[in-house]
Amino acid sequence: MSAAYLFVRERREEANDELCQIPTKTVRMRVPSRSNMRCAVFIVLKRKSIIVVCALALVFVVLMTVLGASGAAGVFFGQSSRKIPVYGVARAEEQPKVVALTFDAAWGADKTQGIMDILKEYEADATFFLVGFWMDKYAEETKAIAEAGFEIGNHSANHLNMPRLAEDSIRKEITSVNETVESLTGIRPTYFRAPYGDYSDRLMTVVEDLGMVGVQWSIDSLDWKGLSAKEIVERVVPKAKSGDIILFHNNSDHILDALPLVLMGLKNKGFSFVGLSDMVATENFTVDGAGVQHINAA
């Protein structure tokens, strides 16, 4: 038996006994022990596992930051400790099938009277969410909406990203619109819809402090994207269920063509159309993690 063989055998035995504790003298060996090799593989795998875990943790933090910034985290995960607005209303099967049509008005008014005429023709109620600077420019249209019997909601004064504002600024954005609506129509808004649908706990707390209810939507027509009348109908009619809040815009390209088709399609499915005040409660309610309002039992 050669001296070289004995040297290697002794060093292997030492390495096995020390369980991955490799003496500096054996680093020069050409024949590593199996235990040393297993140790090296374990260390590499452990290092990769740590990297993967860290990467997943980073993704989770980023996801929660993005969702949390707009108050959507609870809706995304189906539950929430955050304050979220009403997206829709729970309706029992025995209750009449109703939906709430809503129109946001921030830019332009050319189609507003046409929308009201179509709604009247189909005996449909609706709610118009108005921005402060829109009312400053279109005071007569604001009065006409109220005189026609349609409800007016608050869509902020300047259509800003509200969660980014300080509490005092949020309050001013909302109260100034309430005052303008009241001065023009004699009615103070009850419902508030945030620009871009962006909410936060701070915003919702101010809304509640003002005795108002935050309202989102459960069906987005995406009419503002320039969709054709047919595309708008396909986004709304097949999806509708009782208690839905449907979003339109008062000056979208094809709203006057799409609206009669939407109303006809929903009527054929047994729906009627109500203002928010006839569907969304202002007290004695809870909102679940999906944004669905439930009326508390008396």
C-alpha positions, 0 to 999 in steps of 0.5 A, a space after each residue: 500500500 503506497 504512502 500516498 494512499 495512506 495519506 488520503 485515507 487518513 485525511 478522509 477519515 479526519 474529514 468524516 469525523 469533523 463533519 464538514 469541518 475541513 482542515 486547511 491542510 486538506 484544501 490542497 488535496 485532489 481527492 475530496 471526501 464525500 462528506 465534504 462534497 455533501 457539505 458543499 452542496 448543502 451550503 450552496 442549496 441553503 444559500 439558494 433557498 435564502 435568496 429565493 425566500 428573500 426574493 419572495 418576501 420582497 415581491 410580497 412587500 411591493 405587492 402590499 405597498 401597491 395595493 395598500 396605497 389605493 386601499 385595494 389590498 383587502 379587496 384583492 385578498 378577499 378580506 380587509 382591516 382597511 376602510 373601503 367604499 361600497 362597490 355593490 349591495 347584497 340583494 336577496 333573491 326575493 327582492 326586486 332586481 335593481 342596478 344603480 347607474 352612475 355617471 362621472 362628470 369632469 370634462 365636457 357637457 355636450 352629451 349630458 342633456 342627451 343622457 338625461 333624455 334617454 334615461 327619462 325615455 326608459 324610466 331609469 333613475 341615475 346618479 351623477 358624480 360631479 367635479 367642482 371645476 365642472 360645476 363652476 363651468 356648467 352651473 346650468 347643467 348642474 341645476 338641470 340634473 337636479 331639476 330632472 330628478 336625478 341624484 348628484 354625488 360628490 366627485 371632489 373639487 379638482 379631481 386629484 389623487 386623494 390618498 396623497 393629500 393631507 387630511 385638511 386638503 381632503 376635507 376641503 376637496 369634499 366640503 367645497 363640492 358639497 357647498 357648491 351643489 347645495 348652493 345650486 340645487 338646495 340639496 347636499 350630496 350624500 355619496 362621495 366617489 374618489 377620482 380614479 377610484 383611489 381610496 385610503 383609510 384617511 380619506 374614508 375617515 374624512 368621508 365618514 366624519 362628514 356623514 357621507 358614504 364612499 361609493 365605488 362601482 362593481 361594473 366599469 363600462 370603460 366607455 371613457 376608453 372610446 369603446 364602441 356602443 357594442 363593446 360597452 353593452 357587452 361589458 355591462 349587460 351580461 355581467 349585471 346582477 342585482 345590487 350592482 353599481 355601474 360606472 359611465 361617464 357623461 361625455 364619453 364618445 359613444 355613450 348616447 349610442 350605448 345607453 339605450 342598448 344597455 337599458 333595453 338589454 337590462 330591462 329585458 333581463 328584469 332589471 329596473 334602475 334606481 338612484 344610489 339613495 334607493 339602494 345604498 344605505 347610509 347607516 346601519 350597514 357593514 361592508 365586507 372585504 369584497 366591498 359589498 354592503 350588507 344591511 344590518 338586521 333590525 
